[in-house]
Amino acid sequence: MFLQASWIPACAGMTVFTGNGLDIMPLRVLLLLITCCISAPSTAEVDIDDFERGLAAIEMGNAQRAYELWLPLAEANNPNAQFGISMMYMDGIGVKQDFDESVFWLFKAADQAFPPAQFHLGNVYERGIGLDPDIKRAIHWWTLAAEQGMSAAQYRLGQVYWDGAPDLPRDPARARAYLLQAKNNGEFISSEYRVALETPVVQPPPTAAAAPPPLSQMPSCAAWLAAQPAQGYTLQMIAAQKQTSITYFTRQHALTEPHAVCAYRERGQNWFGLFYGTYPSAAEARTAIDRLPAALQANKPYLRSFASLKQLIPLTPPTP
């Protein structure tokens, strides 16, 4: 699998490693990780059984069966299944290796505050797998996982702040604080970083990630939509049931084209959608998708006509 031993995520109180730093994480470690960090289900009770059956199928060497069981759960917004599907695509287990699909499902799970997905997304940003390398975005996702008690994320932050990185100066005090958190949560600290623990912590790490701007600060949906021609098109970049998923996405990708966030009801549920750009024809909208950065294409944006949006979205959005 693509994550080396020093990057293997662990839940609070659980240390997972494979020995030397060159070993590659075996499949059984992934199973342990998902089982340990299993999230509260967002679907029916029977879905829990399907997820467990998928784990059992992988243990028996039938990854294709696991994929068949997990895909409907992932599409129903179950973060455990989304993370499992992402790892299968990342490593070509039961499916053809596809980094774009892996990142797509990884974002889905991370947006639901699932710590293993947040941690792995940080690793993906650090290494540039399916996304442009970006150490600051990596730190953002590691921090979110660390704040939920994930010792491997705390350890990785301690390493990065201790060593420094391009465009990231060393911060020994913050490094010591994160390494101490990781150690207290049962993470094994290698000898090269134990020296960081010898000096008392002089400042604590941040207790919370920077809060995203409130939805009220986004461009007005009603005003934006009313100004669009009925025959035009836009791109829907993401749909989510939580406002924070939209606002984090907007900040992470630094969107510059005209965009708006709209609340609407579809398939019997309330949603928030991020709509990006204005295009006179469907062909031009498709061309715009092809020109998007890889990180945005990974989220599988799709076309929406303004005519359909004006029928779908009321002038006064529903309360989520």
N, C-alpha and C positions, 0 to 999 in steps of 0.2 A: 504494500500500500504506500501512498505517497508521503505519509508523514513519518519523519525519523523519530527515534526514541525520545530525544529531548523535547519533542513537540507533542507527545502523546497526551491528550487531555485526560483529566481525572476529576471525579466529583470530590467534594469536600470529604476528607477522611479516607480517600482511596488513592493509592499511588499505583500508577501503571507505567512500567518501563520494561525494556527488553534486553538490558545489558549495556553493551557499548553503543556509542553514538552513531555507529554505522548500520546498526540493525534496522530492519524495516518492520513496522507494526504488523503482526499477524492478524488474520481475520478474527480469531477468537478474542483478541483484545478489543476489537471494535464491538463485538457482541457484548462483552463485559461493560464497555463504556455505555452503550445504549441502554442496557438493562439497569445499570446503576443510576443513570441520569434520566430515566424514563419520565416523561412529562405527563401531567394530567391530561386525559384524553379530551379532545374537542368533539368527538363523535359518540355514537352509541356504544353501549357496553360490549356488543358483539365485536366491535372494531378492536377492542383490546385483545380478544381471542385471536382475531386475524393477525394482529401484529405479533403476538407470541408465536403463532404458527409460522409466521415468516422467519422469526429468529430460529425456530427449531429446524426449518427447512435449510437455512444456511449452515447450521451446525451439522446437518446430514449431507452437506455438499450439493444441495439442490437450490442454487441461488436463483435460478429462473423462476421457480415456484415462489420464492420469497418476493421477487419483483412483482409477480402477478397478484400476490396478496397485499403488498404495500402500496402499489400504485393508486388503487381507488381510495385508500386512506390518505395518501399524500394529496390527491386531488380534492379531498374533503377537508383539507387544512389540518391534518394531524402532524405535528412537528416531528414526532418520533419517526414516522414513516418517511416524511420529507427528508430528514437527515439520512436515514438508511438508503433511500433511493439516490441521494446525492453521492454518498460514498461508493455505491455500486457503479455509478457512471464515472466517478473519478478514477476508479481502478479497473474498470472493465470486468466487474464481477457479475456474471449472469446477463450482462448487456454489453453492447459495443462501447468501448471507452469514448466518452464525449464530455469534454471539459465544460462546454457551454451548458449542457443539460445539468451537469453537476452543480455549477455555480447557480443556475436558475433555482434548483431545489434548495440549495444551501441558503440563499437569500430568503426563501419562503420560510424556512425553519428559524433562521436567525431573527427575522422580523417578528416572530412570536416569542422572543426572549428565551429561546432554548439554548442553554449554555454550551453544549458541545458544538452546535452549529455556529454560534458566535465565535467560539475559539477557533474552529477550523476556517471560518471565513477570514479571520485575522491572519492565519497561516497562508491562505490563498493569496491575500493581498501582499504579504511579505515576499512570497516566492514568485508572484506573477503568474499563477496557473489559471488560465482562462480570464484573467483580469490584468490590467496594467499594474506593475508593482507600486505599492504606495504604503510606506511604513506608518504614516500618520493614520491612515484608515485602518491598518492592521492594529495599531494601538487602540483605536476607538473600539473595535470589536473585542479585543482581548480585555479591555477595561470593563465592558458590559458583562462579560463572562466572569471576570474576577469579582465583580461586585455581588455576584450571586454565590460566591464561595467556591468557585472552581479553582482548585489549587494549581493546576497546570497553567492556567491563564495568569494567575498571580506570579508563578515562577517565571513564565516567559517575559512578563513585564519587568520583573526584577533583572533578568538577564539583559534585556534591551536597554534599560535605563543605566545599568552598570557599565555595559560595553559602549554605549552610544551607537549612533548610526549616521549615515549621510543625512544632513539636515536635521539631525536630532542630537543635541549635545548630551554629554553624560550628566546624570542626576543621581549621585551616590545616595543621597538621603532617601529619595523616592525608591531607589533600587532596594535599599536595605528594608524599607517598610514592606514592600511587596514580597521580598524573599522571606521575611519573617512570617508574614501571613501564610505563605505557601508551606513553610516548615511547620507552623502550628496546625495546619490542615493535613499534615501527614505526607507532604511532598518530599521526596529525596532531593537534597541539595548537593550538587557535585562540589568537589574540593575547590575548584577555581572560583566558586561564588560564596563559599563559606566565610571567606575573609570579610565579605560585605556585612556579615552578621556580627562581627566582633565589635563594631562601633555602635553605640546606642542610636536608635532612631531619633532624629531631631525634628522630623516633620512627618505627619501621617500622609498616606496617599489620599487622593480625593475620594470622598465617600459616595459620590454619584457622578455619572457622566454628565457632560454639559447638556442642559435641557434643550430640546428642540424648540423652535419658535411655535407659539400656539397657532392653531388652524386659522384663527381670526386674522393673522398677519399674512396669510397667503393671498394671492390675487383673488378678487371677488369672482365667484363662479357665475353668478347671475349676470353681472356686467360684461364679463368676458364672453359668455355664451351668446348673449343678446346681440353682441357686435359682430358675430360670425355669420357668413353667408350660408344659407341652408344647403347649397350645393357643394360646399367645401368639406374638407376632411381634417382630422387631427389624429394624433397618436395617443393611445392610452398606454402609459408607461407602467402603471402598477394599479392594482385594485386590492384594497385591504379593508378589514373591518375595524382596524384601530387607527386613530389619527396619527399616533406616533410613528407607525410604519411609513406613512406618507411623508411626514416631515423629516424623518431621518433620511429617507431616500433622496429627498430634494437637496438636503445639505451634503450628503455624501457625493452626489454627482454634480454639484454646482451647476444646475441647469441655467442656461442663459436665454434660450428661446422663450417666447411668450408661453406661459403655462398657467394652469389654474387647477385648483382642487375642488371637486364637486361631490356632494353627498347625494346618493340616489338609492332607490330600492330596486333590486333585480333578483330573480329566482327566489323570491320570498324572503330575502335578507337585505339589511341595510349595508351599504358599501360607501367607501371613500375612493374616488378615482383621481389619478393625476393625469391630466391631459396636456399635451406638449406640442406646440407648433400649430400653424395654420397652412393648409395646402389646398390649392384649387382643384386638384384631381386625385383620384386614388393612385394613379401611376406615380405622381410626384410624391405622395405620402410614402409609397413603398420604396422609392429611391431614397427618401430621407432616412428610412430605417436602415438601409444598407450603408449609409454614411455616418451613422451613429457610432460613438466609441464602443469598443468591444464590451466594456462593462455595462453599458446600457442595452446593447443587443442581447446580452446574456439573460436579461429579464423578460425577453420575448415580448416586446411592445407590439401592439396590433392596431389596425385602422378602426376609426370610428367616424361615421358621417355626422356632420352637424345636424342634419335633418333628424336622424334617429336620436341624437342626444337631446335635442329640444323637445322631443316627445317623451323621453325617459326622465329627464331631470326637471323638477318643478322649480319655479322661481324661488320658493321658500323650501330649502332642503329639509328632509325628515330628520328628526332627532335620533341619533344612533342609540 
